[in-house]
Amino acid sequence: MLPKYADWELNEGEYIYYRITVPDLTTGSYKMSAFARTGSTQDTYLTLLDNNFNYITHNDDKSSSDRSSEIVYTLEAGKTYYLQLRLYSTTTNAEGMIQIAKV
């Protein structure tokens, strides 16, 4: 099952893992985004892992002026993935939102 969005709160050095199970017949490109609350300058970092927690890809900054993170990747129907969220700095706290959508 794909969460459409979720709030998060991270303390220094913490990681959050989201389990993504892609429904049957829905192979396609998915955008996974993480960003801190409005007004925050915290830098998010996403890593996409397979069902055995093997590395697939990652993203730190969407652009040179946007510190939120975003991965666009083709996910396969019936497979499970894990999306790891952390802050780039391991000495800060922040809260924000993560979104997953088929594009």
N, C-alpha and C positions, 0 to 999 in steps of 0.2 A: 504494500500500500504506500502511496506517495503522499507525504505531508505537503500541503500547499504552502503553509507558513507556520512558523513557530517562534515564540519569543525565547530569548536566551539571556543568561547572566553568567559571566565568567569572572572568576577571581584570578589573581596572578598565578601563572603556571598551569592553569586548568585546561582540559580538553573536553569537548562534548562530541559524542558520536550519534549520528542520525542513521537509522537503518532504513534503507530505501528498497522496497520490493516492487519491481516494475510489473504491473498487471499484464496478463496474457494479451497478445495482439496489440501491444502499445510500444513496440520498438520505435525509437525515434530520438531526436535531439532534445535534450532537456537543459534548461538553464537553472543553475543552482547559485543563489546569491546570498551573501551575508553582509550585514552592515550594522554599524553601531547606531544608537538613537540619535535623532536630530540634535545638532549642536555639539555632538561628541567628535573628537578628532582621533578616536581610537582606530587602529589599523587591524582589520580582520584578516584571517588566513584560512583558506579551505584546502583540504586534501581529499580526493576521491580514491576509495579503496575498493577492491573486489570483495567477494564473500569470504575470502580467507585472509582479509586484511592486507593484501598485497597492494602496493602503490600502483595507481593508474595515472593520475595527474594532479596538479595543484595550481592555485592562484593566490597571489598576495594582493596585488592592487589591480583594479579594473583599468586604471590609467595613471599617468603621472600626477594627475590632479585629484584622483578619486581613490581613497584608501580602503574602500569596501572591496570585497573579493567576489569573483564570479567565475564559475566554470560552466562552459557549454560543452556537452559531451553526448555521444550517442549511447543510450542505455538500451539493453536488450530485454525484450519481454520475458517474464518468468524468472529473471535473475535478481539476485539480491546484491546490493552495494552498500557501502558505508561512507558517509560524508563526515569527515573530521573537521571540527571548527575549533580554532584557537585564536588568541590575540598574537600579533606579531611580537609585541613586547611582552616579556614574561614577568614584568614588574608592575603591571597596571590591572585595574578592574574595569569592566564595562558591561553594558547590556545593549541588546539590539534585537534584530529580527533576521530570520533565515527564510528564504523563499525558494520553492522548487516548482518549475512550470515546464510543460512541454512547449517547444517552440517550433 
